[in-house]
Amino acid sequence: MVEAGVKTALATRVESLGGCEVKAGEPLAPLTSVRAGGAAEALVRPRSPDALVALLKLAREEGVPVSILGGGANTLVGDGGVPGLTLKLPGDLFPEVADVGPEEGWLTLGAGAAIVRLINVMRAHALVGAEFLAGIPGTLGGAVSMNAGTKNGEAFCVIEAVEVATADGVGWLTKAQVPYSYRHSELPPGGVVTRVRFALRKGDVVASKAVMDADLGYRKRTQPLSQPNFGSVFTNPPGDHAGRLIELAGLKGYSLGRAQVSTLHANWIVNLGGATARDVLGLVTLMRQRVLEQSGVDMKPEVKRLGDFL
């Protein structure tokens, strides 16, 4: 179990590499949207691509586990904490690049930047095409790894290429080189997304803003954004909605410890204050079991787990 505030030999070893901000025994709950879970043995923010590669090389050579923490949305950290390295890329690790022509444009942003940053840069250059990503929490790196999206589109609809760091260096992969599917993508083993290039187009910016504003308004009315939360907990089964199945199983508003199935949207979990990862995971397990019993559907969790669960 990782102890909060305790500095281990690993943290000291990482500090000796230089080029990184290292926090030993750093609590991770405040860095996740559901505000639950334990500490990182070593939370590391690399200050350059070279420092990131050096970290990944150290991890490979010494058999150190590596976890990636993006914006912390849809991420559950175990109560036992996260051993090894927990990497969090700064949002400003890379400069933004905009290549805009008369009819189309390409935006390149760092993977540590929030998804909303893409929306803001898109609007600043009078581009359209990524409206469906507006309002989705998390980082661009997380959007790549989860192929984040809504019923109106998914990240790989607008991704042209992805830059990935491994222990052997940094390089670009085209969209065709990254297998992806609904809420999933397959990156090289041990790879960390560092930058993302988006292909967009010139269009009606006023209409684009209206679409995003309407979507954001709908989210505020139907999702528990005023509470510590995560969602969607499960991916939607083909031809159905996970929230409908969970509500049909009688679990909307159900609590386990201090974790609760949201009363606004049954495919979201909220922290009522003081929830543990055990509470949250127990609720996820119960939701899946009850839906299987009630509807015969084995739902697939969308939540990313990090660390040790007690």
SERO-4910 file (N, C-alpha, C, O; in steps of 0.05 Angstrom, whole numbers):
BEGIN
 pado doro    nc1    nc2    nc3   cac1   cac2   cac3    cc1    cc2    cc3    oc1    oc2    oc3
  Met    A     17    -24      0      0      0      0     17     25      0     37     27     15
  Val    A     10     44    -17     25     69    -19     16     87      4     -8     92      7
  Glu    A     35     98     19     29    116     41     32    145     32     52    153     21
  Ala    A     11    160     38     11    189     31     34    203     45     38    199     69
  Gly    A     49    219     30     70    235     41     96    221     46    116    233     55
  Val    A     98    195     39    122    179     44    139    179     18    130    172     -3
  Lys    A    164    187     21    182    188     -1    198    162     -3    211    154     16
  Thr    A    195    148    -26    208    123    -30    234    126    -46    240    147    -57
  Ala    A    249    104    -49    273    104    -64    267    110    -94    284    122   -107
  Leu    A    244    101   -103    237    107   -131    235    137   -136    245    147   -156
  Ala    A    222    151   -118    219    180   -122    246    193   -122    250    212   -138
  Thr    A    264    185   -105    291    196   -104    306    190   -130    320    207   -141
  Arg    A    302    166   -141    315    158   -166    304    175   -189    320    184   -206
  Val    A    279    180   -190    267    197   -211    277    226   -209    283    238   -229
  Glu    A    279    236   -184    289    263   -180    318    266   -191    325    287   -202
  Ser    A    333    244   -189    361    245   -198    364    247   -228    384    256   -239
  Leu    A    343    239   -243    343    241   -272    342    270   -281    354    277   -302
  Gly    A    329    287   -265    325    315   -273    303    318   -294    294    298   -305
  Gly    A    295    343   -298    276    349   -319    247    342   -312    230    341   -330
  Cys    A    242    337   -287    215    329   -278    207    342   -252    225    348   -235
  Glu    A    182    346   -248    171    353   -222    162    327   -209    145    313   -221
  Val    A    172    321   -186    165    296   -172    153    301   -145    163    316   -129
  Lys    A    130    288   -140    117    290   -114    113    262   -103     97    246   -115
  Ala    A    126    256    -82    125    229    -70    101    227    -51     95    246    -36
  Gly    A     87    204    -53     64    200    -35     42    220    -39     28    227    -20
  Glu    A     38    230    -63     19    251    -69    -10    240    -70    -15    222    -87
  Pro    A    -29    250    -54    -57    241    -56    -68    247    -84    -64    269    -95
  Leu    A    -81    227    -96    -92    230   -123   -122    236   -124   -132    245   -145
  Ala    A   -136    232   -102   -164    237   -102   -171    265   -112   -190    268   -127
  Pro    A   -157    286   -103   -163    313   -112   -159    317   -143   -169    336   -154
  Leu    A   -144    299   -155   -139    301   -184   -158    285   -201   -155    283   -225
  Thr    A   -178    273   -188   -198    258   -203   -226    271   -199   -230    284   -179
  Ser    A   -243    266   -218   -270    280   -216   -287    268   -195   -305    281   -185
  Val    A   -282    242   -187   -299    230   -166   -288    234   -138   -301    228   -118
  Arg    A   -263    244   -136   -251    252   -111   -249    229    -91   -256    231    -68
  Ala    A   -240    206   -101   -236    182    -83   -210    168    -90   -199    172   -112
  Gly    A   -200    152    -71   -176    137    -76   -151    146    -61   -152    166    -46
  Gly    A   -130    131    -64   -105    136    -49    -85    153    -63    -91    170    -79
  Ala    A    -59    149    -55    -37    166    -64    -20    152    -85    -21    128    -88
  Ala    A     -4    169    -99     16    159   -118     43    155   -104     51    172    -88
  Glu    A     56    133   -109     83    130    -99    101    153   -109    116    164    -94
  Ala    A     98    159   -135    113    181   -147     96    193   -169     93    181   -190
  Leu    A     85    217   -164     70    232   -184     91    249   -199    104    266   -187
  Val    A     93    245   -225    114    257   -240    103    274   -264     87    264   -279
  Arg    A    112    299   -265    105    316   -288    130    322   -303    146    338   -294
  Pro    A    135    309   -326    159    315   -342    158    343   -354    136    353   -361
  Arg    A    181    356   -355    182    383   -366    190    384   -395    192    406   -407
  Ser    A    197    361   -407    205    360   -435    200    332   -446    198    313   -430
  Pro    A    198    330   -472    195    303   -484    219    285   -477    215    261   -473
  Asp    A    243    296   -477    266    280   -470    264    269   -441    271    246   -437
  Ala    A    254    285   -423    251    276   -395    230    253   -394    234    234   -379
  Leu    A    209    255   -410    189    234   -411    201    208   -421    196    187   -410
  Val    A    216    210   -442    229    186   -453    248    173   -433    249    149   -430
  Ala    A    263    190   -419    281    180   -398    266    165   -376    275    145   -366
  Leu    A    243    176   -368    226    163   -348    216    136   -358    218    116   -343
  Leu    A    207    135   -383    197    109   -393    220     89   -396    215     65   -393
  Lys    A    243     99   -403    267     81   -404    274     70   -377    279     46   -374
  Leu    A    274     87   -357    279     78   -329    259     57   -320    266     37   -309
  Ala    A    233     62   -327    212     43   -319    216     16   -332    213     -4   -320
  Arg    A    224     17   -358    228     -9   -372    252    -24   -361    251    -48   -357
  Glu    A    274    -10   -356    298    -23   -347    296    -34   -319    308    -54   -313
  Glu    A    280    -20   -302    278    -28   -274    252    -42   -267    247    -48   -244
  Gly    A    235    -47   -287    210    -61   -283    191    -45   -265    176    -57   -250
  Val    A    190    -19   -268    173     -2   -252    146      2   -267    146      9   -291
  Pro    A    124     -3   -254     98      2   -267     93     31   -273    102     49   -257
  Val    A     80     37   -295     74     64   -303     44     67   -307     32     51   -321
  Ser    A     33     88   -295      5     94   -299      3    123   -310     19    140   -303
  Ile    A    -17    127   -326    -21    154   -338    -46    166   -326    -68    154   -326
  Leu    A    -44    190   -315    -67    204   -304    -71    229   -321    -54    247   -322
  Gly    A    -94    230   -334   -101    253   -351   -115    274   -334   -105    284   -314
  Gly    A   -140    280   -342   -155    299   -327   -170    287   -303   -182    302   -288
  Gly    A   -168    261   -301   -180    247   -278   -210    243   -280   -223    233   -262
  Ala    A   -222    249   -304   -250    243   -308   -252    214   -316   -236    203   -332
  Asn    A   -271    200   -304   -275    171   -310   -251    155   -301   -245    134   -313
  Thr    A   -237    164   -281   -214    149   -270   -219    143   -240   -226    161   -225
  Leu    A   -215    118   -233   -218    110   -205   -192    100   -195   -181     81   -205
  Val    A   -181    114   -174   -156    106   -161   -162     88   -138   -179     95   -121
  Gly    A   -148     66   -136   -152     47   -114   -145     60    -87   -128     77    -85
  Asp    A   -158     50    -66   -153     61    -39   -124     54    -30   -113     68    -13
  Gly    A   -112     33    -42    -85     26    -35    -64     43    -49    -40     39    -45
  Gly    A    -73     62    -66    -55     79    -80    -44     67   -105    -52     45   -113
  Val    A    -26     82   -118    -15     73   -144     15     70   -141     30     89   -139
  Pro    A     25     45   -142     54     40   -140     68     48   -166     55     49   -187
  Gly    A     94     53   -164    109     60   -188    106     89   -196    102    107   -178
  Leu    A    107     94   -222    105    122   -232     77    128   -241     64    112   -255
  Thr    A     67    151   -232     42    161   -243     49    186   -259     57    206   -247
  Leu    A     45    185   -285     53    207   -302     29    225   -308      7    216   -314
  Lys    A     34    251   -305     14    271   -312     27    292   -329     45    307   -320
  Leu    A     20    293   -355     32    312   -373     21    340   -369     -3    344   -368
  Pro    A     39    360   -366     29    388   -364     15    396   -389     22    387   -411
  Gly    A     -6    413   -386    -21    422   -410     -4    439   -429    -11    441   -452
  Asp    A     17    451   -419     33    469   -435     60    457   -442     79    472   -447
  Leu    A     62    430   -442     88    417   -448     96    422   -476    120    423   -482
  Phe    A     77    426   -494     83    431   -522     70    456   -532     48    463   -522
  Pro    A     82    471   -550     69    494   -562     46    485   -581     48    464   -593
  Glu    A     25    502   -582      3    496   -601     11    504   -629     24    525   -633
  Val    A      2    489   -648      8    495   -676    -18    496   -692    -34    477   -691
  Ala    A    -23    517   -706    -47    520   -723    -38    524   -752    -24    543   -758
  Asp    A    -46    506   -770    -41    509   -799    -68    511   -812    -81    491   -818
  Val    A    -76    535   -818   -103    540   -827   -103    552   -856    -89    571   -862
  Gly    A   -118    538   -873   -121    547   -901   -148    560   -906   -163    565   -887
  Pro    A   -154    565   -931   -180    578   -938   -204    560   -932   -225    571   -925
  Glu    A   -201    534   -933   -224    516   -929   -221    496   -906   -241    485   -897
  Glu    A   -197    492   -897   -192    472   -876   -169    481   -858   -155    500   -864
  Gly    A   -166    466   -836   -145    473   -818   -136    449   -801   -152    431   -796
  Trp    A   -111    450   -793   -100    429   -776    -90    441   -750    -74    460   -750
  Leu    A    -99    431   -728    -91    440   -702    -75    419   -687    -84    396   -686
  Thr    A    -52    425   -677    -36    406   -661    -33    417   -633    -23    439   -628
  Leu    A    -42    400   -614    -42    408   -586    -29    386   -569    -29    362   -577
  Gly    A    -19    394   -546     -7    374   -527    -28    357   -515    -51    365   -510
  Ala    A    -21    331   -510    -40    312   -499    -49    319   -471    -70    310   -462
  Gly    A    -33    335   -456    -40    342   -429    -60    365   -428    -70    372   -406
  Ala    A    -66    377   -451    -85    400   -451   -114    389   -447   -120    367   -456
  Ala    A   -131    405   -435   -158    398   -431   -173    397   -458   -165    412   -477
  Ile    A   -193    380   -461   -208    378   -486   -220    406   -493   -221    413   -517
  Val    A   -228    421   -473   -240    447   -479   -220    465   -493   -229    484   -507
  Arg    A   -195    461   -489   -175    477   -503   -177    474   -533   -174    494   -548
  Leu    A   -181    450   -542   -185    445   -571   -209    461   -581   -208    474   -602
  Ile    A   -231    461   -566   -255    476   -574   -249    506   -576   -257    519   -595
  Asn    A   -234    516   -556   -228    545   -557   -210    553   -580   -214    573   -593
  Val    A   -190    536   -586   -172    542   -608   -186    539   -634   -182    555   -653
  Met    A   -203    519   -636   -219    515   -660   -236    540   -667   -236    549   -690
  Arg    A   -249    551   -646   -266    574   -650   -249    599   -657   -257    615   -674
  Ala    A   -225    601   -645   -208    624   -650   -199    625   -679   -193    647   -689
  His    A   -198    602   -692   -189    601   -720   -212    597   -739   -208    590   -763
  Ala    A   -237    601   -730   -261    599   -747   -263    571   -759   -270    569   -783
  Leu    A   -256    551   -744   -258    523   -753   -282    509   -740   -291    518   -719
  Val    A   -292    489   -753   -314    473   -741   -307    443   -745   -288    436   -759
  Gly    A   -324    426   -733   -321    397   -737   -318    381   -712   -323    357   -713
  Ala    A   -310    394   -690   -306    379   -665   -327    386   -644   -321    384   -620
  Glu    A   -350    396   -652   -370    405   -633   -378    384   -613   -384    390   -590
  Phe    A   -379    359   -622   -388    337   -604   -370    333   -580   -377    320   -561
  Leu    A   -345    344   -581   -327    341   -559   -331    362   -537   -320    360   -515
  Ala    A   -346    383   -544   -351    405   -525   -365    394   -500   -385    380   -502
  Gly    A   -355    401   -477   -367    392   -452   -357    365   -441   -363    359   -418
  Ile    A   -342    350   -457   -331    325   -447   -307    332   -430   -289    346   -439
  Pro    A   -306    323   -405   -284    330   -387   -259    313   -394   -260    295   -410
  Gly    A   -237    321   -383   -212    306   -387   -193    319   -406   -197    342   -414
  Thr    A   -172    305   -413   -151    315   -430   -152    304   -458   -167    284   -463
  Leu    A   -137    316   -476   -137    306   -504   -124    278   -505   -132    262   -522
  Gly    A   -104    273   -488    -92    247   -488   -113    226   -479   -114    204   -491
  Gly    A   -129    233   -460   -150    214   -451   -171    210   -473   -182    188   -476
  Ala    A   -177    232   -488   -196    230   -510   -186    210   -531   -201    196   -544
  Val    A   -159    210   -536   -148    191   -555   -150    163   -544   -159    145   -559
  Ser    A   -141    158   -520   -140    131   -509   -168    119   -507   -171     95   -510
  Met    A   -188    136   -500   -216    126   -497   -232    129   -523   -255    121   -524
  Asn    A   -221    142   -543   -236    150   -567   -262    163   -557   -284    155   -564
  Ala    A   -259    184   -541   -281    197   -528   -301    208   -548   -293    216   -570
  Gly    A   -326    210   -540   -346    221   -558   -374    220   -547   -378    214   -523
  Thr    A   -393    226   -564   -421    225   -557   -435    211   -581   -422    200   -599
  Lys    A   -462    212   -580   -477    200   -602   -472    215   -629   -479    205   -650
  Asn    A   -461    239   -626   -457    255   -650   -429    252   -663   -424    263   -684
  Gly    A   -412    237   -650   -385    233   -661   -365    224   -641   -371    223   -617
  Glu    A   -341    216   -650   -320    207   -632   -294    219   -640   -291    230   -662
  Ala    A   -275    219   -622   -250    233   -625   -236    227   -652   -226    245   -665
  Phe    A   -236    201   -660   -222    194   -684   -236    203   -710   -225    199   -732
  Cys    A   -259    215   -707   -272    228   -730   -255    252   -739   -256    259   -762
  Val    A   -242    265   -720   -227    290   -726   -197    288   -722   -182    307   -727
  Ile    A   -188    265   -712   -159    261   -707   -146    253   -734   -155    235   -747
  Glu    A   -124    267   -740   -109    259   -764    -84    243   -757    -77    224   -771
  Ala    A    -71    250   -734    -47    236   -726    -42    239   -696    -52    258   -684
  Val    A    -27    220   -685    -22    220   -656      8    217   -652     20    199   -663
  Glu    A     20    233   -635     48    230   -628     50    214   -602     35    220   -583
  Val    A     67    194   -602     69    176   -579     98    173   -570    117    171   -587
  Ala    A    102    175   -544    129    171   -532    131    143   -521    112    133   -508
  Thr    A    153    129   -526    160    104   -513    188    106   -502    201    127   -504
  Ala    A    197     84   -490    225     84   -480    246     87   -502    269     92   -496
  Asp    A    237     83   -527    256     85   -549    255    112   -564    271    117   -582
  Gly    A    237    130   -555    236    156   -568    208    165   -573    188    154   -563
  Val    A    206    186   -589    180    198   -595    175    198   -625    193    204   -641
  Gly    A    151    191   -633    145    191   -662    115    193   -667     98    187   -650
  Trp    A    108    201   -692     81    204   -700     69    179   -712     83    164   -726
  Leu    A     44    174   -706     28    153   -719      4    165   -733     -9    183   -722
  Thr    A     -1    157   -757    -24    167   -771    -49    153   -759    -47    133   -745
  Lys    A    -72    165   -765    -97    153   -755   -100    124   -764   -109    107   -749
  Ala    A    -91    118   -788    -93     90   -799    -75     71   -783    -79     47   -784
  Gln    A    -55     81   -769    -37     64   -754    -45     59   -726    -32     44   -711
  Val    A    -68     71   -717    -78     68   -690   -105     53   -691   -125     66   -697
  Pro    A   -106     27   -686   -132     14   -686   -150     26   -665   -142     31   -642
  Tyr    A   -175     31   -672   -194     43   -653   -222     32   -658   -228     22   -680
  Ser    A   -237     34   -637   -265     25   -638   -281     42   -618   -271     62   -608
  Tyr    A   -305     34   -613   -323     49   -595   -310     51   -567   -306     31   -554
  Arg    A   -304     76   -559   -292     82   -533   -266     67   -527   -260     59   -505
  His    A   -250     63   -548   -225     47   -544   -206     54   -567   -214     58   -590
  Ser    A   -180     54   -561   -159     55   -581   -135     38   -572   -131     34   -548
  Glu    A   -120     29   -590    -97     11   -584    -71     26   -590    -63     28   -614
  Leu    A    -58     35   -570    -32     49   -573     -9     29   -570    -14      7   -559
  Pro    A     15     36   -579     38     18   -575     42     11   -546     38     28   -529
  Pro    A     49    -14   -539     54    -22   -511     73     -2   -497     95      3   -508
  Gly    A     65      7   -474     82     26   -460     82     54   -471     98     71   -461
  Gly    A     66     59   -491     66     86   -504     49    106   -489     29    100   -476
  Val    A     58    131   -490     44    154   -478     38    174   -499     57    183   -513
  Val    A     13    182   -503      6    202   -522     18    229   -513     14    237   -491
  Thr    A     32    242   -532     44    268   -525     31    291   -540     28    313   -528
  Arg    A     24    287   -565     11    308   -581    -10    296   -599     -9    272   -606
  Val    A    -30    312   -606    -51    303   -624    -56    324   -646    -57    348   -640
  Arg    A    -58    314   -671    -64    332   -693    -92    327   -703   -100    305   -709
  Phe    A   -108    349   -704   -136    348   -712   -140    360   -739   -129    381   -745
  Ala    A   -156    347   -755   -163    358   -782   -191    369   -781   -211    354   -776
  Leu    A   -194    395   -785   -220    408   -783   -225    424   -809   -209    422   -827
  Arg    A   -247    438   -809   -254    453   -834   -265    480   -827   -275    485   -805
  Lys    A   -264    499   -846   -276    525   -843   -307    521   -845   -316    504   -860
  Gly    A   -322    536   -829   -351    533   -830   -365    555   -815   -354    576   -809
  Asp    A   -390    551   -810   -408    571   -797   -402    570   -767   -413    553   -753
  Val    A   -386    589   -757   -378    589   -729   -402    595   -711   -404    585   -689
  Val    A   -421    612   -720   -444    619   -704   -461    594   -700   -470    588   -678
  Ala    A   -466    579   -721   -481    554   -719   -467    534   -702   -479    519   -686
  Ser    A   -440    533   -704   -424    514   -688   -427    520   -659   -431    502   -643
  Lys    A   -426    546   -652   -429    554   -624   -457    547   -613   -460    539   -590
  Ala    A   -477    551   -630   -504    545   -621   -507    515   -615   -521    508   -596
  Val    A   -495    498   -631   -496    469   -627   -483    462   -600   -493    446   -585
  Met    A   -459    474   -595   -445    468   -571   -459    478   -546   -460    465   -525
  Asp    A   -471    502   -548   -485    514   -526   -510    496   -519   -515    492   -495
  Ala    A   -523    486   -539   -547    469   -535   -538    443   -521   -552    433   -503
  Asp    A   -516    432   -530   -506    407   -518   -498    411   -490   -504    395   -472
  Leu    A   -484    433   -484   -475    439   -457   -499    443   -438   -499    435   -415
  Gly    A   -520    457   -449   -544    461   -433   -558    435   -426   -567    431   -404
  Tyr    A   -558    417   -445   -570    390   -441   -554    375   -419   -566    362   -402
  Arg    A   -528    376   -421   -511    363   -401   -516    373   -373   -518    358   -354
  Lys    A   -518    399   -371   -523    411   -344   -549    402   -332   -552    400   -308
  Arg    A   -569    398   -350   -596    390   -340   -597    360   -333   -613    352   -316
  Thr    A   -581    344   -346   -584    315   -343   -561    300   -330   -563    276   -326
  Gln    A   -539    315   -324   -516    302   -311   -509    316   -285   -513    340   -283
  Pro    A   -498    301   -266   -493    312   -239   -467    327   -237   -449    320   -222
  Leu    A   -465    348   -253   -439    362   -255   -433    379   -231   -410    388   -228
  Ser    A   -452    383   -213   -447    399   -189   -436    383   -166   -429    394   -145
  Gln    A   -433    356   -170   -422    339   -149   -397    324   -159   -394    321   -183
  Pro    A   -380    316   -141   -357    298   -150   -369    274   -163   -387    261   -152
  Asn    A   -360    267   -186   -373    246   -202   -355    233   -222   -333    242   -227
  Phe    A   -365    211   -234   -355    203   -261   -377    189   -276   -396    179   -265
  Gly    A   -373    190   -302   -392    179   -320   -382    185   -349   -368    204   -353
  Ser    A   -390    169   -368   -408    146   -364   -393    123   -350   -369    119   -356
  Val    A   -407    109   -332   -395     87   -319   -391     63   -337   -371     49   -337
  Phe    A   -411     59   -355   -411     37   -374   -415     47   -402   -428     67   -406
  Thr    A   -403     33   -421   -409     40   -449   -437     31   -456   -448     13   -443
  Asn    A   -449     44   -475   -476     37   -483   -476     11   -499   -461      8   -518
  Pro    A   -492     -9   -491   -494    -34   -507   -505    -27   -534   -520     -7   -537
  Pro    A   -499    -43   -554   -510    -38   -581   -541    -36   -581   -555    -54   -571
  Gly    A   -551    -14   -591   -579    -10   -593   -593     -3   -568   -618     -3   -567
  Asp    A   -579      3   -546   -591      9   -521   -575     30   -506   -554     39   -516
  His    A   -584     38   -482   -570     57   -465   -566     45   -438   -584     34   -425
  Ala    A   -541     47   -428   -534     36   -402   -551     49   -380   -560     35   -362
  Gly    A   -555     75   -382   -571     88   -361   -599     77   -359   -610     74   -337
  Arg    A   -611     71   -382   -638     60   -382   -639     32   -368   -657     26   -353
  Leu    A   -618     16   -374   -617    -11   -363   -613    -10   -333   -624    -26   -318
  Ile    A   -596      9   -324   -590     11   -295   -615     21   -280   -622     11   -259
  Glu    A   -629     40   -292   -654     49   -280   -675     27   -280   -690     24   -260
  Leu    A   -677     12   -301   -696    -11   -302   -690    -31   -280   -708    -44   -270
  Ala    A   -664    -34   -273   -656    -52   -252   -661    -41   -224   -655    -54   -204
  Gly    A   -673    -17   -222   -681     -5   -197   -658      8   -181   -660     10   -157
  Leu    A   -636     16   -195   -613     26   -180   -609     56   -181   -591     66   -169
  Lys    A   -626     70   -196   -623     99   -197   -627    111   -169   -648    107   -157
  Gly    A   -607    125   -159   -608    136   -132   -598    118   -111   -598    125    -87
  Tyr    A   -590     93   -118   -582     74    -98   -554     81    -87   -537     90   -102
  Ser    A   -550     78    -61   -524     85    -49   -510     60    -37   -523     41    -28
  Leu    A   -484     61    -38   -467     41    -25   -445     56    -11   -428     69    -24
  Gly    A   -445     56     16   -427     73     30   -434    102     23   -457    111     26
  Arg    A   -414    117     15   -418    146      8   -418    150    -23   -416    172    -32
  Ala    A   -420    128    -38   -423    130    -67   -452    125    -75   -465    108    -62
  Gln    A   -461    139    -95   -489    137   -103   -492    137   -133   -478    151   -147
  Val    A   -511    120   -143   -519    122   -171   -535    148   -174   -554    152   -159
  Ser    A   -526    165   -191   -538    192   -193   -568    191   -197   -579    174   -212
  Thr    A   -582    209   -184   -611    212   -187   -618    226   -213   -641    226   -222
  Leu    A   -598    239   -226   -602    253   -251   -598    234   -275   -613    235   -294
  His    A   -577    218   -273   -570    200   -296   -558    175   -284   -538    175   -270
  Ala    A   -572    152   -289   -565    127   -276   -538    115   -285   -528     97   -273
  Asn    A   -526    126   -306   -500    116   -315   -478    134   -305   -455    133   -315
  Trp    A   -484    149   -283   -463    165   -270   -463    157   -240   -484    150   -229
  Ile    A   -440    159   -228   -437    155   -199   -427    181   -187   -410    194   -198
  Val    A   -439    188   -164   -430    212   -150   -419    205   -122   -427    185   -110
  Asn    A   -401    222   -113   -390    219    -86   -405    238    -68   -404    262    -71
  Leu    A   -420    227    -49   -436    243    -30   -419    257     -9   -430    273      7
  Gly    A   -393    251     -9   -375    263     11   -362    241     27   -375    229     44
  Gly    A   -337    236     22   -322    216     38   -324    188     26   -317    169     40
  Ala    A   -333    185      1   -334    158    -11   -306    147    -15   -288    162    -21
  Thr    A   -303    121    -11   -278    108    -17   -279     95    -45   -301     92    -56
  Ala    A   -256     87    -55   -256     72    -80   -270     46    -77   -283     36    -95
  Arg    A   -269     34    -53   -283      9    -48   -314     14    -51   -328     -3    -62
  Asp    A   -324     36    -41   -352     43    -44   -359     45    -73   -379     33    -82
  Val    A   -343     59    -88   -349     64   -116   -348     39   -133   -365     33   -148
  Leu    A   -326     23   -128   -323     -1   -143   -345    -22   -136   -354    -36   -154
  Gly    A   -352    -22   -111   -374    -40   -103   -400    -33   -117   -416    -51   -124
  Leu    A   -405     -7   -121   -429      2   -135   -427     -5   -165   -447    -13   -176
  Val    A   -404     -2   -176   -400    -10   -205   -406    -40   -208   -420    -47   -227
  Thr    A   -396    -56   -190   -400    -85   -192   -429    -92   -189   -440   -109   -203
  Leu    A   -443    -78   -170   -471    -83   -165   -488    -75   -190   -506    -90   -198
  Met    A   -482    -52   -201   -496    -43   -225   -494    -63   -248   -514    -70   -261
  Arg    A   -470    -73   -252   -466    -92   -274   -481   -118   -268   -493   -130   -286
  Gln    A   -480   -128   -243   -493   -153   -236   -523   -151   -238   -536   -169   -249
  Arg    A   -534   -129   -228   -564   -126   -229   -574   -124   -257   -595   -135   -264
  Val    A   -560   -110   -274   -569   -107   -302   -567   -134   -316   -585   -141   -332
  Leu    A   -546   -149   -311   -544   -176   -323   -567   -194   -314   -579   -208   -330
  Glu    A   -574   -192   -288   -597   -208   -278   -623   -199   -290   -641   -215   -297
  Gln    A   -627   -173   -292   -653   -161   -300   -657   -163   -330   -678   -169   -340
  Ser    A   -636   -156   -345   -639   -153   -374   -622   -172   -391   -626   -174   -415
  Gly    A   -604   -187   -378   -588   -206   -393   -565   -193   -408   -553   -205   -426
  Val    A   -559   -168   -402   -538   -153   -415   -514   -150   -397   -517   -140   -375
  Asp    A   -491   -159   -406   -466   -156   -391   -453   -130   -399   -439   -130   -420
  Met    A   -456   -109   -384   -446    -83   -391   -416    -81   -388   -404    -94   -370
  Lys    A   -404    -66   -405   -375    -62   -405   -368    -36   -390   -376    -15   -399
  Pro    A   -352    -38   -368   -345    -13   -354   -328      5   -372   -310     -4   -386
  Glu    A   -333     31   -370   -318     51   -385   -297     64   -367   -280     78   -376
  Val    A   -300     60   -341   -282     72   -321   -254     60   -322   -251     36   -322
  Lys    A   -234     77   -321   -206     68   -320   -198     65   -291   -201     83   -275
  Arg    A   -187     42   -284   -177     37   -256   -147     40   -255   -132     31   -272
  Leu    A   -138     53   -234   -109     56   -229   -103     47   -201   -117     53   -182
  Gly    A    -81     31   -198    -70     25   -172    -83      0   -159    -94    -17   -172
  Asp    A    -80      0   -132    -87    -24   -116   -114    -19   -102   -119      1    -89
  Phe    A   -132    -39   -106   -158    -37    -94   -159    -57    -70   -156    -81    -73
  Leu    A   -165    -46    -46   -164    -62    -22   -190    -78    -18   -193    -92      2
***
